[in-house]
Structures are given as C-alpha cells and as structure tokens.
Amino acid sequence: MKIAHRTAAVLCSFAVAAGVSLAGASAHAEERKGLPEVAVIGTGGTISGVSTNRVSFQDYRSGQLAISKMVDELRPEVNGLADVTTEQFGNKGSSGYSIADYRKLTASVDAALKKNDAVVVTTGTDTMEEFAYWLDLTVRSDKPVVLTGSMRPWTVIGTDAPANLYNAIKLAASRKTRCYGTVVMLNDEIQAAREVRKTNALRMDTFESGRSGVLGAVDQDNIRLNRAPARVQKCGKAGWRTPFDLDRIVGRVSAKEKTKEESKQLPKVEIAYSYQDAGGEAIKAFADGGAKGVVTAGTGAGGISPAMSTARTDAVKRGVTFASTTRTGSGAVYDSTGTTGVIGAEDLSPQKARLLLLLSLAATNDEKLIREWFATLGTAQFTTR
C-alpha cells in the first residue's frame, strides 16, 4: 500500500512539474510573441574571430565562431529585445567575398526581411563600408538593415564584439531606422551606408562619416537619432527603392541554395589611382581585360595625370565608362555633361562609386540615365517641396 501511495505521489509530482513546465513554456511563448523578429546573418570577420590568447588583439583567426554561438552568448539579455534567429551565410574575412557573393547576400537579406521585422548582418570591418553600400543600393525592403562587426576578436580582454552585436540587435529591434536604408552600428554610433568610412587600421572608433556626421548613437537603453539619410523623404513611396532590382537585372538567386537560376554576370568595374607622373598602363590593362567601367581616384577635385588622361580617352572610345572621384577623402568631383564617358561622382569614395557604377552599367547602357543616378542616388540630398 505504501508503495502504491509513493508511486501515486511520484506520478503526481511528475504531472505537476510537467504542468508547470508547459505553463512556463506557454507563458514564455506568449511573452516572445509580442517581440519584434530579428534575423542575424553572419558572414564572418574579426567579430567571429578567435585570438591566440586573451591579449592577442591583432593575432587571431577571423571567421571561426558560428553566429548562432555568438548570439547565444548574449542570452538571456538579448531575449528581452527581440525574437532572434540566425543564419550562417559564410564565415571569412570581408575581403574574401566577391561581387557574386554580394549578389547572393542581397538575396539572403531580402528573403529574411520577408519573414522578419529587421535584419542584422555581421561582417569584417575591412570592406564593411562596401558591404553596407551594396545592400543600401540593392535590398528591396524598407525594413531596417543594420551591419555590425568589431575591431577586436570575440575572445580577447576588452573586446568590442559582444557589445556591438547586442547594440545592433537593439537598434534593429527598435525599427527606428525604417526607410533609412542600410546603416552601420559600431562603437555605439549609427552611420549611414553612403557616408561611412573606415579611417583607422586598428582603433575601435575607426568608422566615421566625415563632415556629414553620424546618424545617432545607442547609449544603453537610449537610441538617439539626430539626422536621417535623404531617402527617408520617399518613405512609403515606390520611389524609395533604387532601380537596382537584381532579380530583374541579373536573374533570381535562391537565398537557400545560393545558386543562380540565370547566368547573367554583373559587369567588371575597376579603380585606377592617380599620383605624380602616374602611367596610363593600369587603365589600358583594365580596358583590355574586359572592364566595362573604371573609377579614377584623382588628386584634388578629381585630377589625373596626362598619361592616365590619354589612356582614359582611348578607353572611352572603346566603350568604357568612367566615374571620377577624389583620393582626398572629402570634397566633391562635380559632373560635367560636356565630357562624354566621364561622370562626376561628387563626394562618393572611389570604392562606393565603383559599386554604383557597376550596378548602373548592369541596369542600362544609357549614359544620361547613369549620370542621373549618380546625381540623385549618389548625391543623396534632401529636396525642398
């Protein structure tokens, strides 16, 4: 009889425990139900790096930690911000990705935004500004896209990696940057994809936006936005989206399979740097190698050497389109419609002008239309009504 009572008591205890567990899970599910859904897509970089030891700030292997593990290390705190899911797009340094990879990343981000309220993408910082501007130009949804990374690997003392990832998720979950396009979130600062630049090889405050200034900051529980990119003026309108619908231009890509359904390739666009007595061989070689466009990083307001100028003229005759930028880091190279085949990129950096020219040439051969895109998308100024 005692055995029967004991068995009944044990079964009762199991039933109660199971009831509590189910009730707890149900309550947790209800609690998560009201949270925004944020997808975190990992591509690698320093943020996922593993150091040789806890103080080897520069000696580490990037792209070692899975994004799921990194997000899990932010729990339970991150659970109060959003219902977070992860996707491992890749795991290597940012310079290891190709333009074809960029195209697939756009497909992954677009797919994630169809199911989530916002997306965070982790990347290496070396070419983060190019990742950001590419997504800014190609993602079709106006939902928040936030890029983050770190200057120190995840495993060293004083790393900026976990805080940057946490704040990026916080910013994305707030949905305050809807219609901003892609933004970059590092070192507590929010930067616009078009203006942000890496300015120092080692310092944690490396990202700046020049004279345009940061968009805002994340200060613990406070997200402060002081300005917005000009494209917010078109929020909610068809004109908010850029002309660069890659599914239409180069064919649809399966985000899951990462394979092309159509084989059209994006055009080759290169960068030629000017300096004292620079030769024209690089421009000629780019044209001979099949480049459809070349960006010149010129001195001052876009000046290039006599030899480069001669090579550029010859290349234009062969159908190569040029974008003119400055190597100074600030200031503008204004467009002159009287110069056939050469488009002023205003204050876009050479590497960002390259992406805009590449996408423009993929979409059209109409030089007048490309000039218009550089003057609107590339310049990004507020317009008066």
C-alpha positions as MATLAB code, in Angstrom:
seq = 'MKIAHRTAAVLCSFAVAAGVSLAGASAHAEERKGLPEVAVIGTGGTISGVSTNRVSFQDYRSGQLAISKMVDELRPEVNGLADVTTEQFGNKGSSGYSIADYRKLTASVDAALKKNDAVVVTTGTDTMEEFAYWLDLTVRSDKPVVLTGSMRPWTVIGTDAPANLYNAIKLAASRKTRCYGTVVMLNDEIQAAREVRKTNALRMDTFESGRSGVLGAVDQDNIRLNRAPARVQKCGKAGWRTPFDLDRIVGRVSAKEKTKEESKQLPKVEIAYSYQDAGGEAIKAFADGGAKGVVTAGTGAGGISPAMSTARTDAVKRGVTFASTTRTGSGAVYDSTGTTGVIGAEDLSPQKARLLLLLSLAATNDEKLIREWFATLGTAQFTTR';
ca = [
       0.000    0.000    0.000;
       2.857    2.353    0.909;
       4.471    1.563   -2.454;
       1.238    2.410   -4.252;
       0.947    5.721   -2.363;
       4.570    6.530   -3.102;
       4.087    5.710   -6.788;
       0.980    7.871   -6.913;
       2.848   10.717   -5.204;
       5.727   10.459   -7.657;
       3.349   10.423  -10.627;
       1.527   13.390   -9.158;
       4.837   15.231   -8.764;
       5.732   14.497  -12.393;
       2.316   15.739  -13.503;
       2.681   18.952  -11.502;
       6.212   19.501  -12.791;
       5.091   18.855  -16.342;
       2.183   21.240  -15.860;
       4.466   23.950  -14.533;
       6.926   23.338  -17.353;
       4.210   23.515  -20.025;
       2.666   26.568  -18.425;
       6.069   28.236  -18.231;
       6.819   27.434  -21.849;
       3.403   28.732  -22.868;
       3.919   31.961  -20.917;
       7.386   32.354  -22.431;
       5.977   31.814  -25.903;
       3.288   34.436  -25.256;
       5.916   36.844  -23.955;
       8.084   36.333  -27.081;
       5.036   36.662  -29.314;
       4.917   40.421  -28.807;
       8.594   40.967  -29.556;
       9.916   42.058  -32.953;
      11.504   39.325  -35.049;
      15.135   39.963  -35.985;
      17.281   37.733  -38.209;
      21.047   37.894  -37.661;
      23.046   36.849  -40.729;
      26.703   36.011  -40.096;
      29.402   36.413  -42.749;
      32.489   36.159  -40.515;
      35.171   38.769  -39.925;
      37.003   39.844  -36.782;
      33.796   39.774  -34.756;
      33.740   35.988  -35.129;
      37.496   35.685  -34.649;
      39.362   33.548  -32.114;
      42.527   35.030  -30.651;
      45.793   33.255  -29.933;
      45.364   34.227  -26.283;
      43.279   36.673  -24.275;
      45.557   39.619  -25.003;
      46.448   38.974  -28.652;
      44.393   41.860  -30.007;
      45.832   41.622  -33.528;
      46.866   37.954  -33.624;
      43.723   35.968  -34.310;
      41.903   33.864  -36.882;
      38.792   35.590  -38.213;
      35.651   33.716  -39.149;
      35.899   30.964  -36.537;
      32.793   31.300  -34.367;
      29.309   30.468  -35.622;
      26.824   33.324  -35.485;
      24.411   31.114  -33.532;
      27.010   30.646  -30.778;
      27.713   34.381  -30.643;
      24.028   35.257  -30.293;
      23.554   32.526  -27.686;
      26.291   34.123  -25.592;
      24.179   37.289  -25.483;
      21.260   35.417  -23.942;
      19.259   35.898  -21.789;
      19.712   39.663  -22.227;
      19.018   39.682  -25.966;
      15.801   37.726  -25.397;
      14.250   40.865  -23.977;
      14.951   42.801  -27.166;
      13.671   40.535  -29.913;
      12.849   37.045  -31.077;
      16.252   36.442  -32.674;
      17.067   33.809  -35.280;
      20.405   33.273  -37.018;
      21.685   32.332  -40.468;
      25.281   31.460  -41.331;
      25.821   32.961  -44.800;
      29.590   32.470  -44.640;
      32.484   32.719  -42.200;
      35.555   34.515  -43.535;
      37.184   37.912  -43.732;
      35.228   40.617  -45.576;
      37.870   40.920  -48.332;
      37.317   37.260  -49.239;
      33.871   37.904  -50.725;
      33.235   38.515  -54.412;
      30.618   40.637  -56.168;
      28.825   37.376  -56.984;
      28.752   36.695  -53.220;
      27.350   40.177  -52.647;
      24.542   39.371  -55.035;
      23.729   36.217  -53.035;
      23.863   38.187  -49.780;
      21.251   40.588  -51.140;
      19.022   37.582  -51.861;
      19.529   36.283  -48.303;
      18.708   39.659  -46.742;
      15.645   40.132  -48.960;
      14.399   36.650  -48.037;
      14.963   37.252  -44.310;
      13.095   40.575  -44.419;
      10.029   38.848  -45.854;
       9.760   36.834  -42.628;
      11.235   39.242  -40.055;
      10.899   42.835  -38.893;
      14.589   43.629  -39.333;
      17.957   42.103  -40.248;
      21.418   42.405  -38.699;
      24.427   41.404  -40.816;
      27.818   40.783  -39.200;
      30.857   41.379  -41.406;
      34.553   42.064  -41.250;
      35.383   45.756  -40.976;
      37.967   45.936  -43.802;
      35.311   46.275  -46.506;
      32.252   46.787  -44.302;
      31.532   50.141  -45.945;
      31.257   48.361  -49.295;
      29.020   45.627  -47.862;
      26.814   48.372  -46.419;
      26.566   50.496  -49.561;
      25.907   47.452  -51.745;
      22.991   46.399  -49.545;
      21.793   50.002  -49.347;
      21.557   50.081  -53.140;
      20.117   46.603  -53.726;
      17.841   45.493  -50.846;
      14.198   45.974  -51.861;
      12.548   46.195  -48.430;
      12.418   49.410  -46.385;
      12.687   47.449  -43.127;
      15.826   48.091  -41.027;
      19.111   46.541  -42.140;
      21.958   47.003  -39.647;
      25.581   45.988  -40.246;
      27.977   45.421  -37.386;
      31.376   43.930  -36.691;
      34.289   44.606  -34.389;
      37.895   45.736  -34.321;
      38.870   43.115  -31.772;
      38.071   39.395  -31.860;
      35.349   37.937  -29.641;
      37.808   36.181  -27.321;
      40.160   38.952  -26.098;
      40.003   41.100  -22.974;
      38.182   44.342  -23.706;
      36.670   43.138  -26.972;
      34.069   45.368  -28.612;
      32.439   42.397  -30.358;
      29.589   41.368  -27.983;
      28.526   44.964  -27.258;
      28.462   45.834  -30.960;
      26.335   42.797  -31.795;
      23.974   43.426  -28.885;
      23.533   47.102  -29.799;
      22.985   46.229  -33.466;
      20.171   43.858  -32.481;
      18.756   46.514  -30.155;
      18.787   49.094  -32.952;
      17.243   46.693  -35.460;
      14.538   45.631  -32.984;
      13.604   49.258  -32.324;
      12.724   49.643  -36.032;
      13.722   53.299  -35.743;
      15.788   53.161  -38.927;
      12.962   52.021  -41.187;
      13.398   53.693  -44.598;
      16.981   54.719  -43.724;
      18.331   52.006  -45.975;
      21.323   50.123  -44.587;
      23.099   51.552  -41.555;
      26.310   50.594  -39.739;
      26.369   50.220  -35.949;
      29.753   50.067  -34.173;
      31.302   51.738  -31.158;
      27.827   52.910  -30.010;
      27.476   55.032  -33.169;
      24.997   54.725  -36.042;
      26.319   55.631  -39.501;
      24.701   55.899  -42.935;
      25.917   53.377  -45.524;
      26.622   56.066  -48.117;
      28.900   58.198  -45.925;
      30.550   55.763  -43.518;
      34.269   55.020  -43.957;
      36.874   53.039  -42.107;
      39.525   55.596  -41.162;
      41.982   53.706  -38.957;
      43.554   50.258  -39.276;
      43.431   49.431  -35.545;
      41.387   51.846  -33.409;
      37.902   50.872  -32.242;
      36.489   54.280  -33.234;
      37.631   53.722  -36.809;
      34.270   54.360  -38.517;
      33.355   57.950  -39.333;
      31.021   59.752  -41.723;
      33.168   62.770  -42.480;
      31.510   66.168  -42.411;
      28.065   64.607  -42.724;
      28.388   63.263  -39.183;
      26.887   60.215  -37.521;
      23.174   59.483  -37.687;
      22.942   58.929  -33.958;
      24.018   56.756  -31.062;
      22.982   53.876  -28.836;
      23.510   54.804  -25.179;
      22.454   51.759  -23.154;
      18.634   51.969  -23.121;
      18.501   55.095  -25.278;
      18.606   55.145  -29.072;
      19.108   58.708  -30.261;
      18.793   59.682  -33.922;
      19.972   63.192  -34.814;
      19.620   63.056  -38.598;
      18.470   60.757  -41.386;
      19.600   59.845  -44.915;
      17.830   61.836  -47.625;
      15.966   58.804  -48.956;
      13.601   58.879  -45.954;
      11.740   61.614  -47.853;
      10.429   58.880  -50.156;
       9.426   56.503  -47.348;
       6.289   54.594  -48.247;
       6.536   55.529  -51.925;
       7.621   53.404  -54.880;
      10.493   55.830  -55.496;
      12.120   54.800  -52.213;
      13.515   51.692  -53.893;
      16.556   52.082  -56.110;
      16.440   50.942  -59.764;
      18.763   48.064  -58.894;
      16.359   45.144  -58.615;
      18.882   42.346  -59.072;
      16.230   39.707  -59.684;
      15.247   41.677  -62.773;
      18.736   42.807  -63.820;
      20.745   39.598  -63.488;
      18.211   36.907  -62.640;
      16.789   35.433  -59.498;
      19.037   33.765  -56.943;
      17.844   31.193  -54.426;
      18.848   32.510  -50.992;
      18.677   28.984  -49.586;
      20.607   27.198  -52.297;
      22.919   30.172  -53.068;
      22.734   29.236  -56.740;
      21.863   31.275  -59.805;
      18.752   30.433  -61.774;
      20.065   32.575  -64.627;
      23.678   33.065  -65.645;
      23.943   36.784  -66.434;
      27.014   38.211  -64.715;
      27.458   41.659  -63.254;
      29.887   43.887  -65.195;
      33.524   44.262  -64.256;
      34.413   47.702  -62.844;
      37.899   48.616  -61.592;
      39.617   51.517  -59.764;
      42.696   53.402  -61.049;
      44.621   55.552  -58.554;
      46.305   58.774  -59.664;
      49.586   60.154  -58.288;
      52.541   62.206  -59.501;
      53.515   61.130  -63.020;
      51.118   58.163  -62.931;
      51.208   55.963  -66.021;
      48.215   55.013  -68.123;
      49.047   51.300  -68.192;
      46.539   50.356  -65.491;
      43.608   51.916  -67.348;
      44.676   50.265  -70.613;
      45.053   46.910  -68.877;
      41.593   47.228  -67.305;
      40.052   48.008  -70.712;
      41.963   45.136  -72.338;
      40.791   42.848  -69.520;
      37.133   43.485  -70.263;
      36.270   46.170  -67.705;
      33.025   47.891  -68.604;
      33.732   50.731  -66.195;
      36.673   52.331  -64.384;
      36.653   54.679  -61.389;
      39.564   57.110  -61.156;
      40.701   58.190  -57.685;
      42.108   61.537  -58.673;
      44.149   64.223  -56.958;
      42.285   67.252  -55.609;
      38.959   67.648  -57.381;
      39.468   64.515  -59.466;
      42.585   65.390  -61.457;
      44.548   62.604  -63.149;
      47.977   62.568  -64.781;
      48.456   63.299  -68.526;
      49.225   59.645  -69.235;
      46.102   58.485  -67.377;
      44.033   61.095  -69.225;
      45.240   59.831  -72.606;
      44.516   56.226  -71.604;
      41.053   57.245  -70.368;
      40.232   58.957  -73.674;
      41.255   55.831  -75.576;
      39.229   53.595  -73.264;
      36.108   55.772  -73.630;
      36.357   55.286  -77.402;
      36.278   51.546  -76.729;
      33.040   51.885  -74.761;
      34.403   52.022  -71.184;
      32.503   54.365  -68.825;
      34.418   56.312  -66.177;
      33.436   57.765  -62.812;
      35.678   60.495  -61.419;
      36.339   60.684  -57.649;
      38.880   62.291  -55.338;
      41.514   60.473  -53.335;
      41.438   63.202  -50.634;
      38.738   61.575  -48.505;
      36.368   64.555  -48.619;
      35.051   67.102  -51.067;
      33.263   66.569  -54.371;
      34.026   65.952  -58.025;
      31.113   67.583  -59.832;
      29.738   66.231  -63.058;
      30.275   67.900  -66.411;
      27.898   66.680  -69.105;
      30.300   68.005  -71.742;
      32.773   65.200  -71.003;
      31.483   62.113  -72.798;
      32.097   58.862  -70.969;
      33.261   60.507  -67.721;
      30.796   61.021  -64.850;
      31.490   63.083  -61.745;
      30.792   61.015  -58.612;
      30.587   64.055  -56.303;
      31.649   63.022  -52.774;
      31.344   59.253  -53.121;
      34.529   57.423  -52.191;
      36.208   55.534  -55.059;
      35.115   52.164  -53.684;
      31.483   53.240  -53.355;
      31.451   54.966  -56.733;
      32.639   51.647  -58.151;
      29.583   49.844  -56.738;
      27.167   52.468  -58.037;
      28.802   52.422  -61.476;
      28.800   48.612  -61.536;
      25.081   48.408  -60.733;
      24.266   51.235  -63.131;
      26.082   49.511  -66.016;
      24.325   46.260  -65.167;
      20.969   48.008  -65.453;
      21.487   50.203  -68.531;
      23.844   51.399  -71.254;
      22.215   54.843  -71.249;
      24.928   57.266  -70.093;
      22.399   60.051  -69.495;
      20.432   57.816  -67.130;
      23.603   56.751  -65.311;
      24.506   60.419  -64.819;
      21.056   60.986  -63.379;
      21.502   58.113  -60.925;
      24.864   59.478  -59.788;
      23.266   62.916  -59.322;
      20.349   61.538  -57.283;
      21.179   58.189  -55.669;
      24.861   59.002  -55.464;
      24.457   62.528  -54.148;
      21.547   61.871  -51.780;
      20.456   65.397  -50.910;
      17.199   66.484  -49.331;
      14.870   68.229  -51.769;
      12.524   71.103  -50.966;
       8.856   70.791  -51.733;
];
